[in-house]
Amino acid sequence: MRKFFDSIEETEITLASWIFGFIAIVYVRIFLESLSSPSSSGFIPSDAYTLIHYGLFWITVVIGLTLIIGSFVKNYKQTAKVLLFGLPLIWISPLLDILLSGGKGAVMSYIYDTGQNLFLDFFKFFTIKPVYGVTLGMRFGYLIFFIFLGYYLWSSQKSVSKTLLALIFCYIFLFLIGILPSLLYLIGAHDQGGNILNIFYYINKLIINSNIFYNTLHETAVSVSPLRFLELGFDKLVSQIFFVISVILIHFFFYKIEPEKFKAVLKNARPERIIYYLSTLLFGAGFSLLAHFGKFLSWVDTLGFINLLIAWFGVWMFSVHINDLEDVEIDEVTNTSRPLVKKTLTHSDMRQASFIYLAIALLGSWSAGFYMFFFSTIGLLVSYIYSVPPLRLRRVPLLGSFLIAIVCLLATLSGFYFFSFNKTVAAFPSLIALGILLFFTLEINFRDIKDIEGDSRAGIKTLAVLYGPKIVGILFGLSFLLIPIIFQTPNLYFAAIPGAFLGYNLLTRKPYRELPVFILHYAMLLAVIIITIVI
């Protein structure tokens, strides 16, 4: 075993190879589990709901264990490698269940229990006493896995007490994940009693009385059995929970293994621009709620909206990284603090980070709902053709700005349709949609003023390069004057006219500073909201 751990330490594993290895092992487990523990409805779990739920479950488990064990052995990267090589042990449980049951299999599930029984289940897992959802194969498989972890901890620390303490923390972590539905029931229903059916009824009520129903399941409700409907809704609800937890754990993991690079990635996020894009998402959500197209139905909606915010953060970070990879020549002139220019990150680091945020964007928007997934996927594709050759459309005057306007509209629609019960195209006013495209196409050109010198050297003909800050300032002011027309509210001119003059002055003054322009944009957005609410 010591030679085995030493060989793992000497093995070079890239992030991509670790991810593909993890996916392969986990989905073999899912396949084996589908044979040993058929779903309640009898369907093979080949649907995206189940596959994403299980994938997020296992990434939460593995990264969580990596952080716990890594804190004891003081080597998080090595721990991640060891867990990858030990992960095939999760195949033992379904195989044993098939063998011990004579081919019939046994039901694996989360632990469903309440009150004192749930507390007792903590101590019964590795005994022969029955626990709902815990099979003999699971008990033996987890026992083997814990022996593997224990030997690795002991061989690294040579301390029995530290090894036992680490294993206890690992067990507590896994147990809390395993009783997730019961925790939701205990916290949400405020009921220490009840039985398994009470938990099922409560979960079903959560799903129906939330935007999960309208964003994912409303078209399915009439075509599947009630049991299958509950399965799909449960997959979506749990995916939202594990997505948030896994994103937090993954970021913390990278902070522990590469703190300087992690800080460089976050520093390069450009918070004023993140807020710029996320404000369009919040605007869409606010418009949907204030205009009574939809409403908050339960705390589950808050969870889903957090998924959506994280997803669009992922869209932005993906676009940042692929753009920086193509803009090194420009940034060497006008953005010398960028991580590639300062060499705090390599091209490989940037590429890997872009893939991680691509996955976050897709998984987060999928967890939020089908419509959100559609909008964010288009946003990712637009970001790609905006920055990356051979198209690299940001080189074309106004077309690059129009692409950014499309992304802003997509974010707005994501927020709007997340809450709107009416999912038809006609639900969102077409005049406002057109106005958003026109507004951002005219306004967003200010982002190019600080890059005039670098863009000129790279042959990128933005409006700022061709005509200078004055024409950009005129278009910026014009975008503000369009706002009362877009919303058909003349009172908005009280904010739009002074905003237009102030914007022109900010863009044409020297030295040019970008932050005040962002602040003016946010102030104008706030003024629109306040005036609209008052009216």
Order of alpha helices (4+ residues) and beta strands (2+ residues): alpha-alpha-alpha-alpha-alpha-alpha-alpha-alpha-alpha-alpha-alpha-alpha-alpha-alpha-alpha-alpha-alpha-alpha-alpha-alpha-alpha-alpha-alpha-alpha-alpha
